[in-house]
Amino acid sequence: MVLLVCGILLVITSGLLNTSKEYSPSHPKNLTTETSTNEQLKDASELILTDKVFTFLAPDNTTERSHYLEKEFMYYIYIELVTPHNVSTMRIKVFDPDDKQYNLFESEMYYNPEQGRYFEIPFGAEMSGTHRFQFYSESSVNFNLYIRIEQGPLCLHDKIDSQYHDDLVYFEVTNFSDDQGFSHKIDLESDISYIFYIGRVSAISIKESNIILMDYVIEYLPEESAPIEFIIYNDDPLADIEDISMFNFGTSEGGEYRIRIDIDLVTDTSEQPAKPHPEHVNIAYAVVEEFQISDILDDNNTKPSDSDSESIDLLEDLSSNAISLPIEGTLAAIIFAGGTASAVYVIFMRQKKKLNVSFPMDSKK
């Protein structure tokens, strides 16, 4: 009994001495990511860039607005006829700071029926800087058009489940022209399931082809051997702007990986006349950590016997409890255990003495 109590004291004392080695503060990455995400996912109603009715004159008219856009954010252009007129052509273009031209929208507009009266056109910014929004019209009469431009959430964040917003490990928005590829390196952990997302974030005019084909390859890059290639998409169509392409990827090794993306903007020959491919599109891609797949146990580990396992578990529990206790609690536990051991020893010795008195050895008569 005394030996058992002493063993418990030894484990508790050892846990106290090792507390400074085992304790470490929470990694600041989660706090930083959460703060950044909450700051960036602002209410779009607080970030209105244009909110005004404009008069467009016959037979044609151009109105431009210039705004500073933040990289990797979505912007929404809302237009609505507010006078009872028909417009033969309404065209919207955006020019980025490098003067790359995005043909976002071209269509006729009409007051009745209602579905031709208003449109919303999305645009995800690939770079920060001043962008020009150009509105061009052709009409036989003068008309008034309501224009609203507002900032939305980060690209793809309206399509990625909100529970994963704080688990983002990689995020990028890239401008692609025809037959262009990009590669990015990323560090991934072993035995983790990741979700990979990729989607178009800039609209394409109906006058241009919206057929986009992609190759998507993930390479594991060991330090001392050749890369291991995982082909995900091979000349597969990219989802339309309202949707998103996504897949799960579970790792077997931790370390450096490379994402390779090749984009092919295809001329649509299914219609006559054929629709040319757009000059530029912005595509966003992201990686989030989903869950840990396994406990990463070594197959060669030997299993201890049942009795040894129970002893190890007991000691581990005691050590764990000791580590989790504050210093004051641990000292109190040591004093309590020491007092208990002393009391047990005194009781044991008194009981032994009583036994000796109660049962004396027979003497010779």
DAJO-V84599 format. One record per residue. N is the residue number from 1. RES is the residue in one letter. OMEGA is omega in whole degrees, -180 to 180 (999 if undefined). Layout:
N,RES,OMEGA + N,RES,OMEGA
This chain:
1,M,-180 + 2,V,-180 + 3,L,180 + 4,L,179 + 5,V,179 + 6,C,178 + 7,G,178 + 8,I,179 + 9,L,-180 + 10,L,-180 + 11,V,-179 + 12,I,179 + 13,T,178 + 14,S,178 + 15,G,179 + 16,L,-179 + 17,L,-177 + 18,N,-176 + 19,T,-177 + 20,S,179 + 21,K,-173 + 22,E,-174 + 23,Y,172 + 24,S,-179 + 25,P,178 + 26,S,180 + 27,H,-175 + 28,P,-176 + 29,K,-178 + 30,N,180 + 31,L,-180 + 32,T,-179 + 33,T,-178 + 34,E,-180 + 35,T,-179 + 36,S,-179 + 37,T,-179 + 38,N,179 + 39,E,-175 + 40,Q,180 + 41,L,-176 + 42,K,176 + 43,D,-177 + 44,A,-178 + 45,S,179 + 46,E,-175 + 47,L,179 + 48,I,-178 + 49,L,177 + 50,T,177 + 51,D,-168 + 52,K,172 + 53,V,-178 + 54,F,175 + 55,T,176 + 56,F,-175 + 57,L,175 + 58,A,2 + 59,P,177 + 60,D,-174 + 61,N,178 + 62,T,175 + 63,T,-180 + 64,E,174 + 65,R,179 + 66,S,-179 + 67,H,174 + 68,Y,-180 + 69,L,177 + 70,E,178 + 71,K,172 + 72,E,176 + 73,F,173 + 74,M,173 + 75,Y,-176 + 76,Y,179 + 77,I,-179 + 78,Y,177 + 79,I,-180 + 80,E,172 + 81,L,-180 + 82,V,170 + 83,T,-173 + 84,P,-178 + 85,H,174 + 86,N,-179 + 87,V,-177 + 88,S,179 + 89,T,168 + 90,M,-176 + 91,R,179 + 92,I,176 + 93,K,174 + 94,V,177 + 95,F,-178 + 96,D,-178 + 97,P,176 + 98,D,180 + 99,D,171 + 100,K,-174 + 101,Q,176 + 102,Y,176 + 103,N,-170 + 104,L,-169 + 105,F,170 + 106,E,-178 + 107,S,168 + 108,E,177 + 109,M,178 + 110,Y,-175 + 111,Y,176 + 112,N,-3 + 113,P,-168 + 114,E,-174 + 115,Q,176 + 116,G,-173 + 117,R,-176 + 118,Y,179 + 119,F,172 + 120,E,-174 + 121,I,-179 + 122,P,175 + 123,F,175 + 124,G,-176 + 125,A,178 + 126,E,179 + 127,M,175 + 128,S,178 + 129,G,-178 + 130,T,177 + 131,H,176 + 132,R,176 + 133,F,-177 + 134,Q,179 + 135,F,-178 + 136,Y,-179 + 137,S,169 + 138,E,-177 + 139,S,178 + 140,S,-180 + 141,V,173 + 142,N,179 + 143,F,176 + 144,N,-178 + 145,L,175 + 146,Y,-180 + 147,I,177 + 148,R,176 + 149,I,-178 + 150,E,178 + 151,Q,177 + 152,G,-179 + 153,P,171 + 154,L,180 + 155,C,180 + 156,L,-175 + 157,H,174 + 158,D,-179 + 159,K,176 + 160,I,-180 + 161,D,-175 + 162,S,-180 + 163,Q,-179 + 164,Y,-176 + 165,H,180 + 166,D,179 + 167,D,-179 + 168,L,178 + 169,V,176 + 170,Y,-179 + 171,F,-177 + 172,E,170 + 173,V,-174 + 174,T,173 + 175,N,178 + 176,F,166 + 177,S,-173 + 178,D,175 + 179,D,-178 + 180,Q,-179 + 181,G,176 + 182,F,173 + 183,S,-180 + 184,H,177 + 185,K,-177 + 186,I,177 + 187,D,178 + 188,L,180 + 189,E,-178 + 190,S,173 + 191,D,178 + 192,I,173 + 193,S,178 + 194,Y,173 + 195,I,178 + 196,F,179 + 197,Y,171 + 198,I,-178 + 199,G,175 + 200,R,-177 + 201,V,175 + 202,S,-179 + 203,A,178 + 204,I,179 + 205,S,179 + 206,I,179 + 207,K,-179 + 208,E,-180 + 209,S,176 + 210,N,177 + 211,I,180 + 212,I,178 + 213,L,-177 + 214,M,165 + 215,D,-178 + 216,Y,-176 + 217,V,173 + 218,I,179 + 219,E,170 + 220,Y,-174 + 221,L,176 + 222,P,-177 + 223,E,-171 + 224,E,178 + 225,S,-177 + 226,A,177 + 227,P,176 + 228,I,-171 + 229,E,175 + 230,F,-180 + 231,I,-178 + 232,I,177 + 233,Y,178 + 234,N,-178 + 235,D,180 + 236,D,-180 + 237,P,174 + 238,L,180 + 239,A,177 + 240,D,-173 + 241,I,178 + 242,E,-175 + 243,D,-179 + 244,I,173 + 245,S,-177 + 246,M,178 + 247,F,176 + 248,N,179 + 249,F,178 + 250,G,-177 + 251,T,172 + 252,S,178 + 253,E,174 + 254,G,179 + 255,G,-175 + 256,E,176 + 257,Y,176 + 258,R,175 + 259,I,178 + 260,R,-179 + 261,I,174 + 262,D,-176 + 263,I,177 + 264,D,177 + 265,L,-167 + 266,V,171 + 267,T,-178 + 268,D,-180 + 269,T,-179 + 270,S,179 + 271,E,177 + 272,Q,0 + 273,P,-179 + 274,A,179 + 275,K,178 + 276,P,177 + 277,H,179 + 278,P,178 + 279,E,-176 + 280,H,169 + 281,V,175 + 282,N,-177 + 283,I,180 + 284,A,175 + 285,Y,-173 + 286,A,176 + 287,V,176 + 288,V,176 + 289,E,-176 + 290,E,-180 + 291,F,176 + 292,Q,-174 + 293,I,-174 + 294,S,177 + 295,D,178 + 296,I,179 + 297,L,179 + 298,D,-180 + 299,D,-174 + 300,N,178 + 301,N,178 + 302,T,-179 + 303,K,179 + 304,P,178 + 305,S,-177 + 306,D,-178 + 307,S,178 + 308,D,-179 + 309,S,179 + 310,E,180 + 311,S,180 + 312,I,-180 + 313,D,-180 + 314,L,-180 + 315,L,179 + 316,E,179 + 317,D,180 + 318,L,180 + 319,S,180 + 320,S,179 + 321,N,180 + 322,A,-179 + 323,I,-176 + 324,S,-180 + 325,L,171 + 326,P,-175 + 327,I,-179 + 328,E,-180 + 329,G,-179 + 330,T,178 + 331,L,178 + 332,A,180 + 333,A,179 + 334,I,-180 + 335,I,180 + 336,F,-179 + 337,A,178 + 338,G,178 + 339,G,179 + 340,T,-179 + 341,A,179 + 342,S,-180 + 343,A,179 + 344,V,-179 + 345,Y,180 + 346,V,180 + 347,I,-179 + 348,F,-178 + 349,M,179 + 350,R,-179 + 351,Q,179 + 352,K,-180 + 353,K,178 + 354,K,179 + 355,L,180 + 356,N,-180 + 357,V,-175 + 358,S,-177 + 359,F,179 + 360,P,178 + 361,M,178 + 362,D,177 + 363,S,-180 + 364,K,178 + 365,K,999
